[in-house]
Amino acid sequence: MVEPSSSGRATRKMTTPTIAIRQTPPTTTPRISPALLPPPPGGGLVNGAE
């Protein structure tokens, strides 16, 4: 009976991180979009890197 209990706890821990990951995409998406847009049109970032 101890083994099944452990499995149940592991599943609950995975559910918590899953919720945090879902909220992370929305926050990271807006940041990645603007960051990728400036490089192509600006071109200044590429020269500075070189």
ABEGO torsion letter per residue (X at the ends): XAAAAAAAAAAAAAAAAAAAAAAAAAAAAAAAAAAAAAAAAAGAAAAAAX
